[in-house]
Amino acid sequence: MNFLRGVMGGQSAGPQHTEAETIQKLCDRVASSTLLDDRRNAVRALKSLSKKYRLEVGIQAMEHLIHVLQTDRSDSEIIAYALDTLYNIISNDEEEEVEENSTRQSEDLGSQFTEIFIKQPENVTLLLSLLEEFDFHVRWPGVRLLTSLLKQLGPPVQQIILVSPMGVSKLMDLLADSREIIRNDGVLLLQALTRSNGAIQKIVAFENAFERLLDIITEEGNSDGGIVVEDCLILLQNLLKNNNSNQNFFKEGSYIQRMKAWFEVGDENPGWSAQKVTNLHLMLQLVRVLVSPTNPPGATSSCQKAMFQCGLLQQLCTILMATGIPADILTETINTVSEVIRGCQVNQDYFASVNAPSNPPRPAIVVLLMSMVNERQPFVLRCAVLYCFQCFLYKNEKGQGEIVATLLPSTIDATGNSVSAGQLLCGGLFSTDSLSNWCAAVALAHALQGNATQKEQLLRVQLATSIGNPPVSLLQQCTNILSQGSKIQTRVGLLMLLCTWLSNCPIAVTHFLHNSANVPFLTGQIAENLGEEEQLVQGLCALLLGISIYFNDNSLENYTKEKLKQLIEKRIGKENYIEKLGFISKHELYSRASQKPQPNFPSPEYMIFDHEFTKLVKELEGVITKAIYKSSEEDKKEEEVKKTLEQHDNIVTHYKNMIREQDLQLEELKQQVSTLKCQNEQLQTAVTQQASQIQQHKDQYNLLKVQLGKDNHHQGSHSDGAQVNGIQPEEISRLREEIEELRSHQALLQSQLAEKDAVIENLRSSQVSGMSEQASATCSPRDAEQVAELKQELSALKSQLYSQSLEITRLQTENSELQQRAETLAKSVPVEGESELVTAAKTTDVEGRLSALLQETKELKNEIKALSEERTAIQKQLDSSNSTIAILQTEKDKLDLEVTDSKKEQDDLLVLLADQDQKIVSLKSKLKDLGHPVEEEDESGDQEEDDDELDDGDRDQDI
């Protein structure tokens, strides 16, 4: 401070010390002083001078201040002074000049210094690195300086931060700072950073910005919060507006559900502060950003469904029907509800069911229409209600039908206790207020938009104009008001309604032309040379007349297409007509209305065109121009082409239906294939499991087999020991007897084998004879006997096989018993007291006998195996013989059928021969009566031939 006083005191001592010299000395001290304290004091002095002498400090000290940021990072105090000085140089926030010239100069000065600072991108990177410091005196000035840079020159600074490593992530850490002032200024910094930069918006969104901002809004009290909530909402709008990726991320992250708490506003609200109104207004705008008509249809539809499912739409409708809501909040709520229900059938159906809390309850649509046709309501509110009604009817044929139905005679409440939407629209259509006329006409036109059925239904509407006079149709009443010369806004609204009504509806065109006064009125309006204000009405009359020509079905002889075109050429002139038709699209308000669906007008005088009507004009202007210049022959050709196209469309529709059916069949087949695949996979898993089980069983079997071999080897060695120790003589004699029995059984089995061989030979011979009989295809009386013999042989073979299997089973059991006995012998206790020689002799004898016994046992096993194989072969032969018998039986049945048929044919022939014989006899008698001679020989010969034929027939019958 002493240094600063000296400098400033020297400055006031004489005129030679100017401000520039003082700043120059301070800059020299910053650049040349070796002591940190001197540099710090010099920077602090520059900071105090930077507000008043911004230009001089910026020109002379900026380079030195940047050098301080690079070299003196260890001292937070000098860094803070340097950052504050740079902020004062670049920022325009501290300027308090009221004059416009000084304000413009300061703004230019700030942008110039910003350009100098970012000329070296390393300066911005250095500033980002300083933001990592946790020290408040460094971090907060750094945030303010970077925010000021972004406000001065946003795009180039954004590009530098975007290419800086982890640049955006470092700035996102500011939202997690526990110090509110840094966090709040961090929100302002991110506002400037994300403005009009989609890439940075995506990075910030994926850095969990939505979660952090929504948490801050909740902590601050939602709509009751302060300026921080407003800043967070503005940042959310920057991230979501015109950014489809972030909108989808916001929806997928279930953040729409968290927005419901924002709109929990009760009826008994103590008061609406200005900040609360601002916050709620921004919250409603954020909802509209997600469901804006300019978004892709798929994204808008998914957000609309999510808002209905989470109850957000219901909450908005509650605010809509609540009392004590400020007018601007109510207007924005109506606009928000409009876009939430626009084109979404589920939301539109819900909105149709909403009732106002009145006695008796009235539908919300009726209450809103009452506000629209009431001229005492604010203009902005009436525009919002019209937009809501348009959105309710957009792509909603059900809603269109309900609105038109309230105008039909069968649905009008005769008691007059309740007012319907149709009655309100008719009342507004024919009231004295031109704005109500226009709004009602446009609303009714939207009830007919793209719906030919409702256009035809509206022709049934009849109006009672006065007492005692017959009712007049709504169509005729509209034309009557047109001819009365009302205000331009009223006539424009009615003409837009009539053009929408008659387009794509030949029946409505016929009704319109049926009144003979309509066409002369239109031609008279078009032909007159009026002022600029009436040119728009002339253009709309030309459009209505062109629609009457283009959609004319020639059902009225006086007003066919050709006659109407001749009338135009005669009274108006084609060129003049086309010029008047072009007045519509050339109007200055036409392009404004064609941009957005919402009717947003600064004042009632600008409310001329409707958005959907501009689309209709764009669609019909070209085709009407072509239709006017076409000849009758071209019209006929066009009609033929239309018919051909209709046939083609029918064919295409037919094939589309076929393709749709085939798609359904394909889907069913795919489902069947998927189920079969699942079953196949299940079966494969089952087979795999069974294979693994079989493998386990095989492994267990092999393991048991190995263990059994080890046990046999152990038993063999044990038996050797037993032989060495000796065996009882009684056991040896018993073994001999058993061997003899096994030999006898072997002889018996051999005899049985011989018998089976004989049976097999007999069976083969019978098969050969049976096949020869089948090949000869003759049926002898011995077939039945052979079949009986074969059946007997089969039964005998089956009994033999059964006895054979029993015998084999018995032999197997005896063999197992013999092995068990041998094992018990091997385990017997040796006899003590004998001499070694006697024991050795006995042992040798027993060894020989046991080896012979084992050999015989092995042979018996082989014989049993051979018998089992023979049994299998015999079974196969029996199966083949059974099949042969079945074949013979079928052949015999066929022959029996043929014999039966031949017998029936012979009987029929005999009956025919008998009838013929009777006829011949009667003819001969007639010849005799007439006097003609009859030869008896022929008769006898014929009789003999008949006898021969009868004999042959009897033989055939015997056969």
Secondary structure, DSSP 8 states (H G I E B T S, - for coil): -HHHHHHHHHHHH-TTS-HHHHHHHHHHHHHH--SHHHHHHHHHHHHHHHTTSHHHHHHHHHHHHHHHHHH-TT-HHHHHHHHHHHHHHH-STT----SHHHHHHHHHHHHHHHHHHHTSHHHHHHHHHHTT---HHHHHHHHHHHHHHHHHSHHHHHHHHHHSTTHHHHHHGGGG-SSHHHHHHHHHHHHHHHTT-HHHHHHHHHTTHHHHHHHHHHHHTGGG--HHHHHHHHHHHHHHTT-HHHHHHHHHTT-TGGGGGGG---SS-S---HHHHHHHHHHHHHHHHHT-TTS-HHHHHHHHHHHHHTTHHHHHHHHHH-SS--HHHHHHHHHHHHHHHTT-HHHHHHHHH-EES-SS-EEHHHHHHHHHT-TTS-HHHHHHHHHHHHHHHTT-HHHHHHHHHTTSTTTS-SS--S--HHHHHHHHHTSS-HHHHHHHHHHHHHHHTT-HHHHHHHTT-EE--STTS--EEHHHHHHHHHHTT--HHHHHHHHHHHHHHHTT-HHHHHHHHHSTTHHHHHHHHHHS---HHHHHHHHHHHHHHHHHHHT--S-SGGG-HHHHHHHHHHHT-HHHHHHHHTHHHHSHHHHHHTT-SS---SSGGG----HHHHHHHHHHHHHHHHHHH--HHHHHHHHHHHHHHHHHHHHHHHHHHHHHHHHHHHHHHHHHHHHHHHHHHHHHHHHHHHHHHHHHHHHHHHHHHHHHHHHHHHHHHHHHHHHHH---HHHHHHHHHHHHHHHHHHHHHHHHHHHHHHHHHHHHHHHHHHHHHHHHT---TTHHHHHHHHHHHHHHHHHHHHHHHHHHHHHHHHHHHHHHHHHHHHTS----S--HHHHHHHHHHHHHHHHHHHHHHHHHHHHHHHHHHHHHHHHHHHHHHHHHHHHHHHHHHHHHHHHHHHHHHHHHHHHHHHHHHHHHHHHHHHHHHHT----HHHHHHHHHHHHHHHHHHHHHHH-
